[in-house]
Amino acid sequence: MSIKLRLILSNIAMITVPIILFMITSFLLMIVFLGDIREIAEFLPESHSYHKTKQKDTLLFLALKEKSASNPKELLSKEYLETLDTDLEKIDSGLVIRKNDDVIYVTPELEKVRTQNLPDFGTEKSFRSLEEIGDQTFAIKQHDFYLQDGSEISLFLMRDASPWNKFVRTFFPILFGLCLLILIATNGLLAYFVSKSIIKPINQLKKAAYFIKSGNLDHSIKPTKNDEIGQLTQAFEEMRIQLKESHEIQQQYEDNRKELIAHISHDLKTPITSIKGYIEGIRDGVADTPEKRTRYIQTIYAKAVDMDHLIDELFLFSKLDLGKVPFEFEKIDIKDYLIDYFEELSFDLRKQNVELNFQFTPTGCYDVLIDREKFKRVLANIINNSLKYMEKDKRELIISMRSTNENVEISIADNGPGIPEESIPFIFNQFYRAERSRNKLTGGSGLGLSIAKMIIEEHNGVIKLESILKVGTTITITLPHHNCSKEAKS
């Protein structure tokens, strides 16, 4: 049940309960002031049958009123009044008739009543009133009329209301207090249960937020209900999971960065130490022949080139990461571009005993926007990365290209050792290396593929990797077409 529905139901209960208690209290008050529960029917609307909606004493009283208007003399006759005794007994009532100030008729049940305390002539009421007559309480219906000689006649239809009235007057304060107590208890319980259903999950969220604030991302919370707070709890739990995953990735990045700095420091220090040693050899006369001095100088140069390459790669990575590298895009036919590039590359690959196989579909649109030099850096990083790890007698690179409806796909596959499955999701991450050694034949800075990914993303392209251990690795670059017509694509 949602919080909104709970609040609506609690508000309805808080409204209906007081209304019910008010009706009960009003009912009791009517009994107190009217003296008889049956008199409440006087205030209800009459429906289908007049006789069914009127009480018997009311019908008798109305008959007496009609008689007073049609034949008052007969009404006052003893014979007629005696015929009323049976009807009066059935309704547990009595009749008193007063002429001027003298009582001319009293039923046996009312003989001991102090008739001098009856209401005066002219105080007739349309409903039964409650009157204290001596020590007793009576519910009285009064009708006043005049005789032809001007005499004042008053009819009093009376019922003893003392027992019931005394009971209600005695217990009314208790009943009223009980109703008030029920009202307070109902509102209190509703407020307690509604607030409990809201405050408890909020406290759980508060506790979970405190754990996250303290750096504990392992404390999970489960929603107990499918209401608004339950949905908030579920969203909070999903946020915690994402924060934990982000924290783990960030920690992995940090560990890789620290390891990279340590390895780069080693890679920089090693050639510097070597350069210092060779220079000292020249200075101390160890290289005492022209051949030795030439070899020493060539080694020093090679070490300096390695350091320059490493520094250049770090500098490029930093600028790409900060978005400070300018790109000069131009529209080219990538098919022709790659044909020229791989034709130039094939001479160097033959020296390394690497077979290059370039395959493509002649038809289709191959127009793309690229930065020639930056894209060449991508291809060089990927191919050099593949060549470093190839240890088979027959080394092979297969480059394939095809044009789809929206993109151009370039795949570079090798027959190297492959990459472990657990390393594939992180292979393009900055500072990540699947091969951890610093062997100069295979190791590197670990930034080559990260740089390639950054450059391809600047081209609005996508780069992805697939690899199978002991089979090889395939890297696919996807670039969007540039202004290719439908006819060219077909």
Secondary structure in CASP SS format (residue, H / E / C, confidence):
PFRMAT SS
TARGET T0000
AUTHOR 0000-0000-0000
METHOD secondary structure of the structure
MODEL  1
M C 1.00
S C 1.00
I H 1.00
K H 1.00
L H 1.00
R H 1.00
L H 1.00
I H 1.00
L H 1.00
S H 1.00
N H 1.00
I H 1.00
A H 1.00
M H 1.00
I H 1.00
T H 1.00
V H 1.00
P H 1.00
I H 1.00
I H 1.00
L H 1.00
F H 1.00
M H 1.00
I H 1.00
T H 1.00
S H 1.00
F H 1.00
L H 1.00
L H 1.00
M H 1.00
I H 1.00
V H 1.00
F H 1.00
L H 1.00
G C 1.00
D C 1.00
I H 1.00
R H 1.00
E H 1.00
I H 1.00
A H 1.00
E H 1.00
F H 1.00
L C 1.00
P C 1.00
E C 1.00
S C 1.00
H C 1.00
S C 1.00
Y C 1.00
H C 1.00
K C 1.00
T C 1.00
K C 1.00
Q C 1.00
K H 1.00
D H 1.00
T H 1.00
L H 1.00
L H 1.00
F H 1.00
L H 1.00
A H 1.00
L H 1.00
K H 1.00
E H 1.00
K H 1.00
S H 1.00
A H 1.00
S H 1.00
N C 1.00
P H 1.00
K H 1.00
E H 1.00
L H 1.00
L C 1.00
S C 1.00
K H 1.00
E H 1.00
Y H 1.00
L H 1.00
E H 1.00
T C 1.00
L C 1.00
D H 1.00
T H 1.00
D H 1.00
L H 1.00
E H 1.00
K H 1.00
I C 1.00
D C 1.00
S C 1.00
G E 1.00
L E 1.00
V E 1.00
I E 1.00
R E 1.00
K E 1.00
N C 1.00
D C 1.00
D E 1.00
V E 1.00
I E 1.00
Y E 1.00
V E 1.00
T C 1.00
P H 1.00
E H 1.00
L H 1.00
E C 1.00
K C 1.00
V C 1.00
R C 1.00
T H 1.00
Q H 1.00
N H 1.00
L C 1.00
P C 1.00
D C 1.00
F C 1.00
G C 1.00
T C 1.00
E C 1.00
K C 1.00
S C 1.00
F C 1.00
R C 1.00
S E 1.00
L E 1.00
E E 1.00
E E 1.00
I E 1.00
G C 1.00
D C 1.00
Q E 1.00
T E 1.00
F E 1.00
A E 1.00
I E 1.00
K E 1.00
Q E 1.00
H E 1.00
D E 1.00
F E 1.00
Y E 1.00
L C 1.00
Q C 1.00
D C 1.00
G C 1.00
S C 1.00
E E 1.00
I E 1.00
S E 1.00
L E 1.00
F E 1.00
L E 1.00
M E 1.00
R E 1.00
D E 1.00
A C 1.00
S H 1.00
P H 1.00
W H 1.00
N H 1.00
K H 1.00
F H 1.00
V H 1.00
R H 1.00
T H 1.00
F H 1.00
F H 1.00
P H 1.00
I H 1.00
L H 1.00
F H 1.00
G H 1.00
L H 1.00
C H 1.00
L H 1.00
L H 1.00
I H 1.00
L H 1.00
I H 1.00
A H 1.00
T H 1.00
N H 1.00
G H 1.00
L H 1.00
L H 1.00
A H 1.00
Y H 1.00
F H 1.00
V H 1.00
S H 1.00
K H 1.00
S H 1.00
I H 1.00
I H 1.00
K H 1.00
P H 1.00
I H 1.00
N H 1.00
Q H 1.00
L H 1.00
K H 1.00
K H 1.00
A H 1.00
A H 1.00
Y H 1.00
F H 1.00
I H 1.00
K H 1.00
S C 1.00
G C 1.00
N C 1.00
L C 1.00
D C 1.00
H C 1.00
S C 1.00
I C 1.00
K C 1.00
P C 1.00
T C 1.00
K C 1.00
N C 1.00
D C 1.00
E H 1.00
I H 1.00
G H 1.00
Q H 1.00
L H 1.00
T H 1.00
Q H 1.00
A H 1.00
F H 1.00
E H 1.00
E H 1.00
M H 1.00
R H 1.00
I H 1.00
Q H 1.00
L H 1.00
K H 1.00
E H 1.00
S H 1.00
H H 1.00
E H 1.00
I H 1.00
Q H 1.00
Q H 1.00
Q H 1.00
Y H 1.00
E H 1.00
D H 1.00
N H 1.00
R H 1.00
K H 1.00
E H 1.00
L H 1.00
I H 1.00
A H 1.00
H H 1.00
I H 1.00
S H 1.00
H H 1.00
D H 1.00
L H 1.00
K H 1.00
T H 1.00
P H 1.00
I H 1.00
T H 1.00
S H 1.00
I H 1.00
K H 1.00
G H 1.00
Y H 1.00
I H 1.00
E H 1.00
G H 1.00
I H 1.00
R H 1.00
D C 1.00
G C 1.00
V C 1.00
A C 1.00
D C 1.00
T C 1.00
P H 1.00
E H 1.00
K H 1.00
R H 1.00
T H 1.00
R H 1.00
Y H 1.00
I H 1.00
Q H 1.00
T H 1.00
I H 1.00
Y H 1.00
A H 1.00
K H 1.00
A H 1.00
V H 1.00
D H 1.00
M H 1.00
D H 1.00
H H 1.00
L H 1.00
I H 1.00
D H 1.00
E H 1.00
L H 1.00
F H 1.00
L H 1.00
F H 1.00
S H 1.00
K H 1.00
L H 1.00
D H 1.00
L H 1.00
G C 1.00
K C 1.00
V C 1.00
P C 1.00
F C 1.00
E C 1.00
F C 1.00
E E 1.00
K E 1.00
I E 1.00
D E 1.00
I H 1.00
K H 1.00
D H 1.00
Y H 1.00
L H 1.00
I H 1.00
D H 1.00
Y H 1.00
F H 1.00
E H 1.00
E H 1.00
L H 1.00
S H 1.00
F H 1.00
D H 1.00
L H 1.00
R H 1.00
K H 1.00
Q C 1.00
N C 1.00
V E 1.00
E E 1.00
L E 1.00
N E 1.00
F E 1.00
Q E 1.00
F E 1.00
T C 1.00
P C 1.00
T C 1.00
G C 1.00
C C 1.00
Y C 1.00
D E 1.00
V E 1.00
L E 1.00
I E 1.00
D C 1.00
R H 1.00
E H 1.00
K H 1.00
F H 1.00
K H 1.00
R H 1.00
V H 1.00
L H 1.00
A H 1.00
N H 1.00
I H 1.00
I H 1.00
N H 1.00
N H 1.00
S H 1.00
L H 1.00
K H 1.00
Y H 1.00
M C 1.00
E C 1.00
K C 1.00
D C 1.00
K C 1.00
R E 1.00
E E 1.00
L E 1.00
I E 1.00
I E 1.00
S E 1.00
M E 1.00
R E 1.00
S E 1.00
T C 1.00
N C 1.00
E C 1.00
N E 1.00
V E 1.00
E E 1.00
I E 1.00
S E 1.00
I E 1.00
A E 1.00
D E 1.00
N C 1.00
G C 1.00
P C 1.00
G C 1.00
I C 1.00
P C 1.00
E H 1.00
E H 1.00
S H 1.00
I H 1.00
P H 1.00
F H 1.00
I C 1.00
F C 1.00
N C 1.00
Q C 1.00
F C 1.00
Y C 1.00
R C 1.00
A C 1.00
E C 1.00
R C 1.00
S C 1.00
R C 1.00
N C 1.00
K C 1.00
L C 1.00
T C 1.00
G C 1.00
G C 1.00
S C 1.00
G C 1.00
L C 1.00
G H 1.00
L H 1.00
S H 1.00
I H 1.00
A H 1.00
K H 1.00
M H 1.00
I H 1.00
I H 1.00
E H 1.00
E H 1.00
H C 1.00
N C 1.00
G C 1.00
V E 1.00
I E 1.00
K E 1.00
L E 1.00
E E 1.00
S E 1.00
I E 1.00
L C 1.00
K C 1.00
V C 1.00
G E 1.00
T E 1.00
T E 1.00
I E 1.00
T E 1.00
I E 1.00
T E 1.00
L E 1.00
P E 1.00
H C 1.00
H C 1.00
N C 1.00
C C 1.00
S C 1.00
K H 1.00
E H 1.00
A H 1.00
K H 1.00
S C 1.00
END
